[in-house]
Amino acid sequence: MSDSKLMTLAEAVSRFVPDGGAVVAGTALESFIPFAAGHEIIRQRKRDLTLVGPISDILFDQLIGAGCVRKVRAAWVGNVITGSGYNFRRAVESGAIEVEDHSNLTLALALRAAAMGVPFMPARTALGSDLFKTNASLKTMTCPFTGDTLTAVAAIAPDVAIVHVQRADEHGNAHAWGNLGVTREACLASRRIIITAEEIVSHEVTTSDPNRVVTPGFRVSAVAHAPWGAHPSPVPGHYNRDHQMFLDYQEESQTPEAFARWQARWVDGVRSSEDYLARLGEERVAGLRLKHHAPAETVDYGY
Amino acid sequence: MDTKGGHGGEPRPYTAAELMVAVAAREINDGDVVFVGMRLPLLGFQLAKQAHAPNAVGVFELGIVRDAPAPEPIFTMGDLPNLHRATWLADTGDVMGLLQQGLVDVSFIGGAQVDRFGNLNTSYIGGLDQIETRLPGSGGACDLASLARRHIIIMAHEKRRFVPKVDYITSPGYGDGAGWRERAGLPRGGPSTVITTLAILRFDPETREMILSSVHPGATVEDVMAHTGWPLKVAASVAETSAPTEDELLILRRFDPQGFWTGA
């Protein structure tokens, strides 16, 4: 049995998110977005990061606004419910950050290529599009078997994957259920993995249902307990999406000055997850909790 | 929910967005596998399921497949009610595989800019040398436009959005016309319909150019021409788009009770 990888979120980010490193996050697309970890990256003033992910919702916009980012390799950066991400817009329009334009499929395949240990994956998407002009990781190729024109998507192997889940044990075996987006590829593709979890559970719990383990625990570098760590995005079995937070963010990020106020209130001034929840207020937190529970039937792994 | 019924023959008022969703829903045939996008298409799928396409299957890029509408109104496809009693929760790569194999009949895409051959731009306004506005990007839109058997574009009908040639092709339509998709290597598909705030447009099967097919109640052919940035081709006979029925509106308002997406 390996040693415990359990540590605080601050220690995990400090040790495993290097300045200048490539970080894949938001891998389940609209849910499980690791906002608590992202906010810790902002508090630690990490710099020159390359962000990798399919859509990210507003997490990438926040990291860009806080000055942590040099490059984005993503399919979409914005606010799912309202549209534009203003920090992203400003940073691209001023030339402050570089963008590699993916589609959700090319991003998934770039991570899968790295996960499979091959330099690229072929696809039939994006042919004829201008993604090829703003993404040097895409090339057209001729299939050696059929002669078809294909898109070759170069592998992306991030330095670290940050993945939020419902529960994990101290060895890094993490249970997630719901739709997982590109989470599995992202974990396998990355050199290191930070798991943030709603609950820390025993090894007996995770090994009772190994189908639900996201990635083998031996590949994980850190496990941090982060209750409500994906808020305002939803976590199945725990809490619903806080739409109002996303709607408010549109205005709160419209100018650099407004974003600085947002960052002071929701990131820099936050001392702990308890403090974050206190800022949300009891009523709001209660409103996000599940109203209808729907547990699955258990399965039998006996012999 | 608005429960007011019979208006004694007075047509019940509806919004432009409600009409667009109703038109989108009617493009879904019973039994279709539908790749459902954000916002209005999310409602269009729910409406089609309830109204006329009970056997349609919804595929969502997050890795969700479901055969029934979500049990509660949802704002985004990742909302937990959309996971409840889904038929499959999987990975983005899995549902993109369905798409790439050609198993998705129809998909829906919004756009900031569209041109006469249905190419869509949701990335860069003003071109790459002189970026005026950076938009969010493709998401799954480029994949849907590349790989679905057909896709439907939903957007506001404004002259600045309907341009002769898009600044950047995020999601390929018919490129520069007939034969372009085949030459690029795209395996199938292309836009079949454009649903706007004013009209329904389709594509000439020979030239692949956009053609005005139907105008919404209250709009005229001249209005549509005035809001289009090129000399738009017009079908031999332009129909009037059927208004949403009472049934369609009742269902729609159940899924969007506060008019978040479809309010005035």
Boltz contact constraints between the chains, C-beta under 6 A:
constraints:
  - contact:
      token1: [A, 29]
      token2: [B, 62]
      max_distance: 6.0
  - contact:
      token1: [A, 30]
      token2: [B, 62]
      max_distance: 6.0
  - contact:
      token1: [A, 30]
      token2: [B, 76]
      max_distance: 6.0
  - contact:
      token1: [A, 30]
      token2: [B, 78]
      max_distance: 6.0
  - contact:
      token1: [A, 31]
      token2: [B, 78]
      max_distance: 6.0
  - contact:
      token1: [A, 55]
      token2: [B, 139]
      max_distance: 6.0
  - contact:
      token1: [A, 75]
      token2: [B, 137]
      max_distance: 6.0
  - contact:
      token1: [A, 75]
      token2: [B, 138]
      max_distance: 6.0
  - contact:
      token1: [A, 75]
      token2: [B, 139]
      max_distance: 6.0
  - contact:
      token1: [A, 76]
      token2: [B, 136]
      max_distance: 6.0
  - contact:
      token1: [A, 76]
      token2: [B, 137]
      max_distance: 6.0
  - contact:
      token1: [A, 76]
      token2: [B, 139]
      max_distance: 6.0
  - contact:
      token1: [A, 77]
      token2: [B, 136]
      max_distance: 6.0
  - contact:
      token1: [A, 78]
      token2: [B, 136]
      max_distance: 6.0
  - contact:
      token1: [A, 80]
      token2: [B, 76]
      max_distance: 6.0
  - contact:
      token1: [A, 81]
      token2: [B, 75]
      max_distance: 6.0
  - contact:
      token1: [A, 81]
      token2: [B, 76]
      max_distance: 6.0
  - contact:
      token1: [A, 89]
      token2: [B, 134]
      max_distance: 6.0
  - contact:
      token1: [A, 92]
      token2: [B, 134]
      max_distance: 6.0
  - contact:
      token1: [A, 93]
      token2: [B, 131]
      max_distance: 6.0
  - contact:
      token1: [A, 93]
      token2: [B, 134]
      max_distance: 6.0
  - contact:
      token1: [A, 101]
      token2: [B, 137]
      max_distance: 6.0
  - contact:
      token1: [A, 103]
      token2: [B, 138]
      max_distance: 6.0
  - contact:
      token1: [A, 103]
      token2: [B, 142]
      max_distance: 6.0
  - contact:
      token1: [A, 103]
      token2: [B, 143]
      max_distance: 6.0
  - contact:
      token1: [A, 104]
      token2: [B, 61]
      max_distance: 6.0
  - contact:
      token1: [A, 104]
      token2: [B, 92]
      max_distance: 6.0
  - contact:
      token1: [A, 104]
      token2: [B, 139]
      max_distance: 6.0
  - contact:
      token1: [A, 104]
      token2: [B, 140]
      max_distance: 6.0
  - contact:
      token1: [A, 105]
      token2: [B, 96]
      max_distance: 6.0
  - contact:
      token1: [A, 105]
      token2: [B, 143]
      max_distance: 6.0
  - contact:
      token1: [A, 108]
      token2: [B, 92]
      max_distance: 6.0
  - contact:
      token1: [A, 108]
      token2: [B, 93]
      max_distance: 6.0
  - contact:
      token1: [A, 124]
      token2: [B, 100]
      max_distance: 6.0
  - contact:
      token1: [A, 124]
      token2: [B, 187]
      max_distance: 6.0
  - contact:
      token1: [A, 125]
      token2: [B, 143]
      max_distance: 6.0
  - contact:
      token1: [A, 125]
      token2: [B, 146]
      max_distance: 6.0
  - contact:
      token1: [A, 125]
      token2: [B, 147]
      max_distance: 6.0
  - contact:
      token1: [A, 126]
      token2: [B, 142]
      max_distance: 6.0
  - contact:
      token1: [A, 126]
      token2: [B, 146]
      max_distance: 6.0
  - contact:
      token1: [A, 127]
      token2: [B, 184]
      max_distance: 6.0
  - contact:
      token1: [A, 127]
      token2: [B, 185]
      max_distance: 6.0
  - contact:
      token1: [A, 127]
      token2: [B, 186]
      max_distance: 6.0
  - contact:
      token1: [A, 128]
      token2: [B, 172]
      max_distance: 6.0
  - contact:
      token1: [A, 128]
      token2: [B, 175]
      max_distance: 6.0
  - contact:
      token1: [A, 128]
      token2: [B, 184]
      max_distance: 6.0
  - contact:
      token1: [A, 129]
      token2: [B, 142]
      max_distance: 6.0
  - contact:
      token1: [A, 129]
      token2: [B, 169]
      max_distance: 6.0
  - contact:
      token1: [A, 129]
      token2: [B, 172]
      max_distance: 6.0
  - contact:
      token1: [A, 130]
      token2: [B, 168]
      max_distance: 6.0
  - contact:
      token1: [A, 130]
      token2: [B, 169]
      max_distance: 6.0
  - contact:
      token1: [A, 149]
      token2: [B, 185]
      max_distance: 6.0
  - contact:
      token1: [A, 178]
      token2: [B, 83]
      max_distance: 6.0
  - contact:
      token1: [A, 179]
      token2: [B, 62]
      max_distance: 6.0
  - contact:
      token1: [A, 179]
      token2: [B, 63]
      max_distance: 6.0
  - contact:
      token1: [A, 179]
      token2: [B, 64]
      max_distance: 6.0
  - contact:
      token1: [A, 179]
      token2: [B, 89]
      max_distance: 6.0
  - contact:
      token1: [A, 180]
      token2: [B, 91]
      max_distance: 6.0
  - contact:
      token1: [A, 181]
      token2: [B, 62]
      max_distance: 6.0
  - contact:
      token1: [A, 181]
      token2: [B, 63]
      max_distance: 6.0
  - contact:
      token1: [A, 181]
      token2: [B, 92]
      max_distance: 6.0
  - contact:
      token1: [A, 182]
      token2: [B, 92]
      max_distance: 6.0
  - contact:
      token1: [A, 234]
      token2: [B, 80]
      max_distance: 6.0
  - contact:
      token1: [A, 236]
      token2: [B, 83]
      max_distance: 6.0
  - contact:
      token1: [A, 240]
      token2: [B, 80]
      max_distance: 6.0
  - contact:
      token1: [A, 241]
      token2: [B, 79]
      max_distance: 6.0
  - contact:
      token1: [A, 243]
      token2: [B, 75]
      max_distance: 6.0
  - contact:
      token1: [A, 294]
      token2: [B, 84]
      max_distance: 6.0
